[in-house]
């Protein structure tokens, strides 16, 4: 039986130290602390969480700092916790002090999950309102166009010749997968 700690922040620029300190307070070994820097809105796009869920077994415990770090909508939260309960894994959310092994704990989880989703929806609404105002004032231009890295042509040619793989180009040029494929598509449209 092991205790794991799941840490998530929404972007690579955000800091995980506050959540890591909580994991240390529970004396959880580093190899049982799972850190993910990705938006929480889509469970399918969270490989660290999915890997963690697959490794947990009966009698294990999963601790998170808060529900909003684990799931951003009620449906995903309930689904994840039901999966954990079906496996016999104990789920603990520190901020909300939730114990999902009791009916009251599951009820509270549902309430807090709904509040977390409401908070996310409010943030999204405020963001959209801000963008609309900025557009009206001519201050919002949308995303900046993707710029090609300095050595893009060289690596693109090598990739097409088969001397290097796309994944290696992504690593060398420090590109995200989505950015890499957008660049490939734009490059091929220009030719």
VEXSE-174252 format. One line per field, with one value per atom (N, C-alpha, C): residue number from 1; residue in one letter; y, z, x. Coordinates in pm, 1 decimal. Example, Ala and Ser with C-alpha at 12.3 -4.5 7.8 and 13.67 -1.06 7.14 Angstrom:
<finus>
resi: (1	1	1	2	2	2)
resn: (A	A	A	S	S	S)
yy: (-569.0	-450.0	-330.0	-225.0	-106.0	3.0)
zz: (780.0	780.0	780.0	708.0	714.0	787.0)
xx: (1319.0	1230.0	1320.0	1285.0	1367.0	1290.0)
</finus>
This chain:
<finus>
resi: (1	1	1	2	2	2	3	3	3	4	4	4	5	5	5	6	6	6	7	7	7	8	8	8	9	9	9	10	10	10	11	11	11	12	12	12	13	13	13	14	14	14	15	15	15	16	16	16	17	17	17	18	18	18	19	19	19	20	20	20	21	21	21	22	22	22	23	23	23	24	24	24	25	25	25	26	26	26	27	27	27	28	28	28	29	29	29	30	30	30	31	31	31	32	32	32	33	33	33	34	34	34	35	35	35	36	36	36	37	37	37	38	38	38	39	39	39	40	40	40	41	41	41	42	42	42	43	43	43	44	44	44	45	45	45	46	46	46	47	47	47	48	48	48	49	49	49	50	50	50	51	51	51	52	52	52	53	53	53	54	54	54	55	55	55	56	56	56	57	57	57	58	58	58	59	59	59	60	60	60	61	61	61	62	62	62	63	63	63	64	64	64	65	65	65	66	66	66	67	67	67	68	68	68	69	69	69	70	70	70	71	71	71	72	72	72	73	73	73	74	74	74	75	75	75	76	76	76	77	77	77	78	78	78	79	79	79	80	80	80	81	81	81	82	82	82	83	83	83	84	84	84	85	85	85	86	86	86	87	87	87	88	88	88	89	89	89	90	90	90	91	91	91	92	92	92	93	93	93	94	94	94	95	95	95	96	96	96	97	97	97	98	98	98	99	99	99	100	100	100	101	101	101	102	102	102	103	103	103	104	104	104	105	105	105	106	106	106	107	107	107	108	108	108	109	109	109	110	110	110	111	111	111	112	112	112	113	113	113	114	114	114	115	115	115	116	116	116	117	117	117	118	118	118	119	119	119	120	120	120	121	121	121	122	122	122	123	123	123	124	124	124	125	125	125	126	126	126	127	127	127	128	128	128	129	129	129	130	130	130	131	131	131	132	132	132	133	133	133	134	134	134	135	135	135	136	136	136	137	137	137	138	138	138	139	139	139	140	140	140	141	141	141	142	142	142	143	143	143	144	144	144	145	145	145	146	146	146	147	147	147	148	148	148	149	149	149	150	150	150	151	151	151	152	152	152	153	153	153	154	154	154	155	155	155	156	156	156	157	157	157	158	158	158	159	159	159	160	160	160	161	161	161	162	162	162	163	163	163	164	164	164	165	165	165	166	166	166	167	167	167	168	168	168	169	169	169	170	170	170	171	171	171	172	172	172	173	173	173	174	174	174	175	175	175	176	176	176	177	177	177	178	178	178	179	179	179	180	180	180	181	181	181	182	182	182	183	183	183	184	184	184	185	185	185	186	186	186	187	187	187	188	188	188	189	189	189	190	190	190	191	191	191)
resn: (X	X	X	X	X	X	X	X	X	X	X	X	X	X	X	X	X	X	X	X	X	X	X	X	X	X	X	X	X	X	X	X	X	X	X	X	X	X	X	X	X	X	X	X	X	X	X	X	X	X	X	X	X	X	X	X	X	X	X	X	X	X	X	X	X	X	X	X	X	X	X	X	X	X	X	X	X	X	X	X	X	X	X	X	X	X	X	X	X	X	X	X	X	X	X	X	X	X	X	X	X	X	X	X	X	X	X	X	X	X	X	X	X	X	X	X	X	X	X	X	X	X	X	X	X	X	X	X	X	X	X	X	X	X	X	X	X	X	X	X	X	X	X	X	X	X	X	X	X	X	X	X	X	X	X	X	X	X	X	X	X	X	X	X	X	X	X	X	X	X	X	X	X	X	X	X	X	X	X	X	X	X	X	X	X	X	X	X	X	X	X	X	X	X	X	X	X	X	X	X	X	X	X	X	X	X	X	X	X	X	X	X	X	X	X	X	X	X	X	X	X	X	X	X	X	X	X	X	X	X	X	X	X	X	X	X	X	X	X	X	X	X	X	X	X	X	X	X	X	X	X	X	X	X	X	X	X	X	X	X	X	X	X	X	X	X	X	X	X	X	X	X	X	X	X	X	X	X	X	X	X	X	X	X	X	X	X	X	X	X	X	X	X	X	X	X	X	X	X	X	X	X	X	X	X	X	X	X	X	X	X	X	X	X	X	X	X	X	X	X	X	X	X	X	X	X	X	X	X	X	X	X	X	X	X	X	X	X	X	X	X	X	X	X	X	X	X	X	X	X	X	X	X	X	X	X	X	X	X	X	X	X	X	X	X	X	X	X	X	X	X	X	X	X	X	X	X	X	X	X	X	X	X	X	X	X	X	X	X	X	X	X	X	X	X	X	X	X	X	X	X	X	X	X	X	X	X	X	X	X	X	X	X	X	X	X	X	X	X	X	X	X	X	X	X	X	X	X	X	X	X	X	X	X	X	X	X	X	X	X	X	X	X	X	X	X	X	X	X	X	X	X	X	X	X	X	X	X	X	X	X	X	X	X	X	X	X	X	X	X	X	X	X	X	X	X	X	X	X	X	X	X	X	X	X	X	X	X	X	X	X	X	X	X	X	X	X	X	X	X	X	X	X	X	X	X	X	X	X	X	X	X	X	X	X	X	X	X	X	X	X	X	X	X	X	X	X	X	X	X	X	X	X	X	X	X	X	X	X	X	X	X	X	X	X	X	X	X	X	X	X	X	X	X	X	X	X	X	X	X	X	X	X	X	X	X	X	X	X	X	X	X	X)
yy: (-118.4	0.0	124.5	215.3	336.6	459.9	572.8	701.5	785.0	833.8	918.7	1058.5	1154.9	1294.3	1344.9	1394.4	1447.5	1599.8	1658.5	1804.1	1848.5	1954.4	2008.7	2159.7	2220.5	2362.4	2372.6	2485.5	2497.2	2523.3	2570.3	2597.9	2575.0	2562.6	2537.0	2651.0	2771.1	2887.5	2891.5	2822.0	2825.9	2740.0	2774.2	2713.3	2605.1	2492.6	2381.6	2372.9	2464.7	2454.3	2446.6	2528.0	2527.9	2389.2	2323.6	2189.8	2085.8	2105.0	2012.3	2016.2	2134.4	2147.9	2063.8	2065.1	1983.9	1835.5	1793.0	1651.8	1615.8	1707.2	1683.0	1672.8	1751.7	1746.9	1607.8	1533.7	1397.9	1291.6	1337.7	1247.4	1151.6	1202.2	1119.2	1119.4	1000.4	993.7	1059.7	1117.0	1188.9	1104.4	974.6	889.2	864.9	905.1	891.1	1025.8	1129.0	1261.7	1279.6	1299.6	1310.2	1454.9	1517.5	1660.0	1675.7	1756.5	1779.6	1929.2	1979.4	2121.1	2130.3	2125.4	2124.6	2168.4	2221.5	2263.1	2143.0	2167.6	2060.6	2036.9	2110.0	2103.9	1974.0	1901.5	1779.6	1665.3	1568.2	1456.4	1377.3	1364.2	1287.3	1347.5	1478.0	1546.6	1556.6	1467.0	1470.9	1337.0	1315.3	1185.3	1145.8	1241.8	1208.4	1153.8	1221.4	1174.8	1036.5	1018.4	889.8	777.2	805.4	706.8	674.4	777.5	759.1	673.0	706.0	630.6	483.0	455.6	316.4	240.0	309.3	240.6	219.0	292.5	280.0	146.3	89.5	-41.0	-34.8	-139.2	-149.0	-120.4	-34.0	1.0	123.6	166.7	286.7	410.5	520.5	647.7	752.6	836.4	947.2	1076.9	1164.0	1293.7	1402.7	1502.3	1621.7	1743.6	1854.2	1976.7	2028.3	2028.8	2072.1	2006.6	2002.6	1941.5	2007.2	2138.9	2209.6	2168.4	2113.7	2063.9	1926.4	1855.3	1718.7	1716.5	1794.2	1798.6	1937.3	1982.9	2116.7	2116.0	1998.6	1996.6	1879.8	1890.7	1794.9	1654.9	1644.9	1513.4	1439.7	1507.6	1443.8	1406.1	1495.8	1470.6	1345.7	1338.7	1223.2	1095.6	1104.1	986.6	937.0	1030.1	991.7	929.1	990.4	939.3	804.9	787.6	656.1	549.9	584.5	490.0	451.9	551.7	525.3	436.8	469.2	390.3	246.5	227.8	92.9	11.7	79.2	12.0	-7.5	57.2	50.0	146.2	256.7	359.6	472.3	516.2	625.1	757.3	849.3	981.3	1086.1	1173.0	1279.4	1411.7	1510.6	1646.6	1730.3	1785.1	1854.9	1981.1	2065.1	2193.8	2175.4	2082.2	2062.6	1959.1	1895.0	1793.0	1687.8	1625.0	1528.6	1385.7	1300.2	1156.8	1087.8	1030.1	973.6	832.6	783.8	649.3	652.2	772.0	784.1	850.0	823.8	890.0	1042.6	1090.9	1235.2	1292.7	1218.8	1263.0	1272.6	1175.1	1179.2	1295.6	1322.1	1435.4	1566.4	1582.2	1704.0	1718.0	1605.8	1606.5	1661.7	1617.0	1663.5	1814.2	1861.4	2005.1	2085.3	2044.3	2117.4	2109.0	1995.3	1981.2	2077.7	2092.7	2186.9	2330.0	2361.6	2496.0	2520.4	2420.3	2434.6	2457.8	2385.4	2403.9	2542.8	2587.5	2721.1	2827.1	2810.3	2904.6	2909.0	2793.0	2787.7	2856.7	2832.4	2895.0	3047.1	3095.8	3240.0	3300.3	3232.0	3279.8	3289.8	3187.6	3185.4	3300.2	3323.6	3433.5	3568.9	3589.7	3717.2	3736.6	3628.4	3636.5	3677.0	3615.8	3647.8	3792.4	3838.5	3977.7	4073.1	4040.7	4123.6	4129.0	4016.1	4010.4	4093.6	4082.2	4159.5	4309.4	4354.3	4497.0	4539.8	4456.5	4489.3	4497.3	4409.7	4414.2	4544.4	4583.1	4707.7	4827.5	4823.0	4933.3	4918.8	4812.5	4791.1	4745.6	4694.6	4652.3	4503.4	4427.3	4282.6	4244.0	4182.4	4144.1	3992.3	3919.0	3772.6	3720.5	3592.8	3531.6	3582.5	3592.8	3630.2	3513.9	3544.3	3434.7	3352.5	3225.7	3137.9	3177.7	3190.7	3223.2	3096.4	3086.8	2971.8	2986.0	2877.7	2882.7	2908.4	2957.3	2997.3	2887.7	2766.7	2660.3	2568.4	2620.0	2538.3	2473.1	2551.5	2497.6	2379.7	2392.1	2285.1	2156.8	2168.5	2049.4	1993.6	2080.6	2034.6	1949.1	1997.7	1924.3	1789.0	1788.4	1663.2	1565.0	1618.1	1533.7	1471.8	1550.3	1500.0	1398.9	1413.3	1318.4	1190.5	1194.9	1077.2	1062.6	1167.7	1159.1	1197.7	1250.7	1286.0	1269.5	1234.0	1215.2	1346.2	1358.5	1478.0	1502.3	1395.4	1409.8	1468.6	1434.3	1489.8	1637.9	1675.5	1816.6	1896.7	1840.7	1907.8	1930.0	1827.8	1836.9	1938.0	1930.4	2019.3	2166.0	2191.4	2329.2	2372.3	2282.6	2310.5	2355.4	2273.0	2302.1	2207.7	2261.5	2176.2	2101.1	1987.1	1903.2	1980.1	2054.2	2127.6	2235.8	2305.0	2408.8	2346.9	2235.1	2165.8	2132.5	2071.6	2030.6	2150.5	2259.5	2381.6	2435.5	2433.9	2482.0	2394.3	2264.0	2172.5	2203.1	2219.0	2246.9	2380.0	2484.1	2613.9	2606.9	2535.5	2521.9	2451.6	2346.7	2271.4	2347.3	2434.3	2516.5	2623.4	2668.8	2771.7	2715.7	2585.7	2527.3	2496.2)
zz: (0.0	0.0	0.0	-90.6	-101.3	-99.8	-68.2	-72.5	-181.7	-273.1	-381.8	-365.5	-422.3	-418.1	-561.7	-606.6	-742.3	-736.6	-816.2	-822.9	-966.0	-980.3	-1114.5	-1109.7	-1209.9	-1237.9	-1384.5	-1423.2	-1556.6	-1670.2	-1638.7	-1746.9	-1700.7	-1796.3	-1764.6	-1687.5	-1702.0	-1633.8	-1485.8	-1448.9	-1310.2	-1219.9	-1092.8	-993.8	-914.8	-890.8	-816.8	-672.4	-631.6	-501.4	-385.3	-386.9	-276.0	-256.8	-366.4	-357.7	-319.4	-366.7	-331.9	-181.8	-122.4	22.2	97.3	49.1	112.4	104.3	-9.5	-24.4	74.1	92.2	187.7	330.7	362.8	497.0	528.6	425.5	444.0	424.9	412.1	394.4	276.5	169.4	50.7	-32.5	-63.6	-143.8	-280.4	-333.1	-461.5	-573.8	-574.8	-683.9	-675.4	-565.1	-549.9	-555.9	-598.1	-621.6	-773.3	-821.5	-965.1	-998.9	-1080.3	-1113.2	-1260.5	-1283.5	-1419.8	-1440.1	-1553.0	-1587.0	-1715.0	-1695.1	-1808.4	-1760.2	-1849.8	-1814.2	-1763.0	-1667.1	-1609.4	-1680.0	-1788.2	-1848.7	-1922.7	-1967.8	-2044.3	-1987.1	-1928.4	-1864.7	-1965.3	-2088.0	-2189.1	-2218.4	-2197.0	-2225.4	-2102.1	-2005.5	-1882.1	-1861.3	-1932.9	-1928.3	-1790.1	-1711.1	-1577.5	-1491.1	-1494.5	-1417.6	-1464.5	-1595.4	-1648.9	-1610.2	-1612.7	-1570.9	-1422.4	-1341.7	-1198.2	-1170.8	-1234.4	-1213.1	-1248.1	-1351.3	-1393.1	-1293.5	-1219.5	-1127.6	-988.2	-951.9	-816.9	-798.7	-678.9	-648.2	-516.7	-488.8	-365.4	-243.4	-157.5	-35.0	-48.6	-172.8	-194.1	-155.6	-136.3	-104.1	-202.4	-251.8	-340.3	-270.2	-254.7	-191.7	-296.0	-292.3	-375.7	-284.2	-326.4	-247.6	-242.7	-358.6	-363.8	-483.2	-478.8	-586.7	-720.8	-721.5	-848.3	-913.7	-838.5	-895.7	-958.0	-915.6	-960.4	-1079.7	-1071.4	-1180.3	-1184.3	-1305.9	-1320.5	-1350.0	-1362.1	-1374.7	-1294.3	-1255.8	-1165.5	-1224.9	-1353.2	-1418.0	-1410.7	-1446.5	-1441.4	-1298.6	-1205.0	-1064.6	-1014.2	-1035.4	-988.3	-1057.2	-1186.7	-1260.5	-1207.5	-1183.4	-1131.0	-992.5	-906.4	-769.3	-769.8	-857.3	-867.2	-912.1	-1008.5	-1051.5	-934.2	-855.6	-738.7	-637.4	-609.4	-513.7	-561.5	-691.5	-746.2	-732.0	-734.3	-716.2	-568.6	-480.8	-338.4	-297.8	-372.4	-344.5	-264.8	-159.8	-76.5	-139.8	-152.2	-209.9	-99.9	-91.2	8.9	-59.9	-35.1	-80.1	44.1	56.1	177.6	203.3	102.5	121.4	167.7	106.5	138.4	249.5	295.9	402.5	370.2	253.0	206.8	220.9	272.9	283.8	202.6	89.0	-2.7	34.9	148.9	190.3	259.5	279.8	345.6	251.5	270.1	186.9	202.1	323.5	345.5	269.3	271.1	197.2	49.0	-9.0	-151.1	-181.5	-91.6	-108.6	-110.8	-13.7	-5.5	-128.9	-176.4	-296.8	-414.6	-428.5	-537.9	-527.6	-407.1	-386.0	-420.8	-365.0	-392.5	-540.3	-603.7	-746.6	-829.1	-791.9	-862.4	-844.4	-723.4	-696.8	-780.5	-789.9	-870.1	-1016.8	-1066.8	-1205.9	-1225.7	-1130.9	-1138.9	-1143.3	-1058.8	-1056.2	-1192.1	-1251.4	-1382.8	-1488.0	-1484.0	-1580.3	-1564.5	-1440.2	-1416.2	-1472.1	-1451.5	-1503.7	-1655.7	-1718.5	-1864.3	-1913.6	-1844.1	-1881.7	-1870.1	-1758.2	-1739.0	-1847.1	-1882.3	-1986.5	-2120.1	-2153.9	-2280.3	-2281.6	-2167.0	-2156.4	-2176.0	-2114.8	-2128.0	-2271.3	-2340.2	-2480.2	-2567.4	-2542.3	-2620.7	-2603.5	-2481.7	-2455.6	-2523.7	-2511.3	-2573.3	-2725.6	-2784.8	-2929.7	-2970.2	-2892.0	-2920.3	-2915.8	-2824.2	-2808.8	-2901.2	-2982.5	-3076.2	-3010.7	-2889.5	-2816.6	-2829.1	-2875.1	-2884.2	-3029.9	-3059.2	-3196.8	-3215.3	-3106.9	-3114.5	-3090.5	-3113.5	-3094.3	-3197.3	-3153.8	-3247.2	-3342.9	-3468.4	-3561.9	-3514.7	-3548.4	-3511.1	-3591.8	-3523.1	-3590.5	-3606.3	-3722.7	-3746.1	-3665.1	-3600.5	-3530.7	-3631.7	-3584.0	-3671.4	-3768.3	-3723.8	-3809.6	-3863.4	-3873.6	-3915.3	-4051.4	-4152.8	-4288.2	-4290.2	-4218.9	-4212.3	-4155.7	-4042.4	-3977.2	-4052.6	-4113.9	-4192.6	-4308.9	-4376.1	-4489.0	-4442.6	-4330.5	-4276.2	-4242.3	-4188.9	-4151.6	-4276.9	-4382.4	-4506.2	-4575.7	-4555.6	-4611.9	-4528.9	-4409.2	-4322.8	-4237.0	-4227.9	-4145.9	-4000.9	-3973.0	-3835.9	-3821.7	-3702.4	-3677.8	-3629.6	-3654.8	-3612.4	-3462.2	-3385.1	-3239.4	-3196.5	-3271.5	-3241.1	-3278.4	-3387.0	-3426.4	-3317.7	-3265.6	-3157.7	-3036.6	-3001.8	-2884.2	-2907.7	-3021.8	-3052.3	-3057.0	-3122.4	-3138.7	-3024.6	-2925.8	-2808.2	-2848.5	-2931.2	-2979.8	-2916.4	-2886.0	-2843.2	-2965.5	-2941.5	-3050.7	-3143.2	-3083.4	-3165.1	-3248.7	-3190.2	-3263.1	-3377.4	-3350.5	-3453.3	-3574.0	-3549.5	-3661.3	-3734.0	-3663.0	-3729.5	-3822.0	-3773.9	-3855.8	-3980.3	-3964.6	-4078.5	-4180.2	-4131.0	-4220.8	-4293.5	-4220.6	-4284.9	-4386.6	-4351.3	-4440.4	-4570.7	-4556.6	-4675.3	-4760.7	-4699.3	-4773.9	-4855.6	-4804.1	-4876.7	-5001.0	-5002.2	-5115.5	-5233.5)
xx: (84.1	0.0	88.4	57.5	137.7	48.1	109.8	41.0	105.7	24.3	72.8	14.9	84.7	40.0	39.5	-75.8	-87.7	-87.4	2.6	19.5	-8.0	-88.6	-113.1	-118.8	-56.3	-72.9	-112.9	-169.9	-229.2	-131.0	-10.4	85.0	227.6	317.8	459.1	523.0	467.4	524.4	486.7	381.5	335.4	423.9	422.3	509.1	435.2	501.4	439.5	489.4	575.8	642.3	543.9	440.3	343.8	283.7	246.8	189.2	295.4	419.3	527.4	557.0	548.0	568.7	465.0	340.2	234.9	269.9	321.7	360.5	471.5	566.7	675.9	624.1	521.4	462.7	407.3	368.5	316.4	425.1	550.6	665.8	648.2	594.2	573.5	701.6	754.9	878.1	859.4	968.4	961.9	902.5	935.6	886.2	735.2	672.7	528.3	457.7	531.3	473.7	465.3	344.8	319.9	288.0	372.8	358.6	321.4	217.1	170.3	149.2	199.7	184.1	102.0	-30.4	-122.1	-260.0	-339.0	-475.2	-554.3	-640.8	-721.3	-852.6	-879.6	-1012.5	-1041.1	-938.3	-961.9	-878.6	-943.4	-873.6	-791.1	-838.7	-766.0	-628.2	-612.8	-486.7	-397.4	-415.1	-336.9	-265.9	-155.2	-87.3	-36.1	9.2	60.4	-53.3	-168.4	-283.5	-327.9	-335.7	-379.9	-284.1	-155.2	-55.5	-71.7	-89.5	-108.8	-232.1	-343.6	-467.8	-448.9	-370.2	-347.3	-260.5	-174.1	-82.4	-139.5	-244.7	-300.5	-372.4	-355.1	-414.9	-492.8	-567.3	-645.9	-558.7	-609.9	-539.0	-449.9	-422.9	-341.6	-422.8	-351.5	-415.6	-365.2	-455.9	-420.5	-457.4	-358.8	-380.2	-361.4	-450.8	-436.6	-449.0	-389.5	-397.9	-541.0	-607.1	-746.7	-814.6	-945.4	-1023.2	-993.7	-975.4	-952.5	-821.6	-728.3	-602.6	-622.8	-727.1	-753.7	-848.2	-956.4	-1054.3	-1117.6	-1152.1	-1207.8	-1356.6	-1417.6	-1562.7	-1618.4	-1742.5	-1804.7	-1807.8	-1839.2	-1848.9	-1715.5	-1606.2	-1474.3	-1437.0	-1465.5	-1432.4	-1502.7	-1632.8	-1710.5	-1661.2	-1635.4	-1586.7	-1452.9	-1359.8	-1227.8	-1239.4	-1318.7	-1332.5	-1404.7	-1503.3	-1569.2	-1470.6	-1382.7	-1278.8	-1189.2	-1151.7	-1066.5	-1139.8	-1265.4	-1343.7	-1360.7	-1384.7	-1399.8	-1271.9	-1157.2	-1027.9	-993.6	-1069.2	-1038.2	-928.6	-916.6	-816.5	-882.7	-817.1	-868.2	-827.7	-923.6	-897.8	-909.8	-808.8	-808.7	-778.8	-864.8	-840.2	-814.8	-693.8	-653.8	-735.5	-749.4	-816.4	-960.9	-1029.9	-1170.9	-1192.6	-1087.2	-1094.0	-1200.2	-1185.8	-1285.2	-1233.1	-1319.4	-1293.6	-1403.1	-1366.3	-1466.2	-1509.4	-1465.8	-1507.9	-1644.8	-1701.6	-1832.3	-1932.2	-2061.7	-2163.1	-2157.8	-2133.7	-2124.4	-2005.1	-1894.9	-1776.0	-1802.7	-1874.1	-1908.2	-2002.6	-2097.2	-2188.1	-2108.6	-2019.0	-1937.6	-1848.6	-1796.2	-1713.6	-1793.3	-1916.9	-2001.9	-2026.5	-2054.3	-2078.8	-1953.8	-1838.4	-1715.0	-1676.2	-1703.6	-1675.7	-1758.7	-1886.2	-1973.4	-1924.4	-1877.0	-1823.9	-1697.8	-1610.0	-1487.4	-1521.9	-1623.1	-1664.3	-1723.7	-1805.6	-1864.4	-1754.5	-1652.8	-1540.7	-1471.2	-1447.6	-1382.7	-1469.0	-1599.9	-1691.3	-1692.6	-1689.2	-1683.7	-1554.6	-1443.5	-1314.6	-1321.7	-1377.3	-1389.4	-1477.7	-1590.4	-1680.3	-1610.7	-1538.9	-1468.4	-1361.6	-1295.4	-1193.1	-1255.6	-1367.9	-1435.5	-1485.9	-1537.5	-1582.7	-1464.9	-1353.1	-1233.3	-1183.1	-1185.4	-1142.3	-1236.5	-1367.9	-1465.4	-1442.1	-1418.5	-1391.9	-1262.2	-1159.0	-1030.3	-1043.2	-1124.5	-1146.5	-1215.3	-1317.2	-1388.8	-1295.3	-1198.8	-1103.8	-983.0	-981.7	-871.5	-742.2	-751.7	-631.4	-604.2	-701.5	-685.1	-667.5	-557.8	-527.8	-530.9	-558.8	-556.9	-415.8	-400.5	-269.2	-170.1	-45.8	60.2	82.1	115.8	142.5	264.1	261.4	372.3	494.8	607.0	732.0	814.8	878.6	965.4	1093.4	1138.3	1268.0	1378.9	1493.2	1603.3	1647.2	1657.1	1709.8	1600.4	1479.6	1366.0	1388.7	1430.0	1446.0	1542.9	1652.5	1753.8	1693.2	1625.0	1569.6	1449.5	1371.3	1257.9	1308.3	1412.6	1469.6	1524.6	1596.4	1651.6	1538.9	1429.4	1316.7	1253.7	1238.0	1178.5	1270.1	1401.9	1497.6	1505.6	1448.5	1449.1	1573.1	1656.1	1777.5	1753.0	1635.3	1599.0	1447.9	1404.7	1261.6	1199.6	1069.1	996.2	1006.8	1001.3	1009.3	1143.4	1249.4	1381.0	1388.2	1321.7	1315.9	1243.6	1134.0	1059.4	1149.7	1225.5	1313.0	1424.7	1490.5	1603.7	1559.2	1446.0	1397.2	1305.1	1287.0	1203.4	1063.7	998.6	864.2	763.4	646.5	536.7	487.5	423.0	374.2	279.5	184.7	87.7	155.8	253.7	326.2	405.3	471.0	549.7	462.3	346.1	261.0	199.7	174.0	126.5	235.2	360.6	472.1	489.3	478.7	490.8	380.8	258.5	145.7	165.2	204.4	228.0	341.0	447.5	562.9	521.9	442.3	401.2	300.5	221.2	126.0	199.2	314.6	391.9	459.7	484.0	558.9	471.9)
</finus>
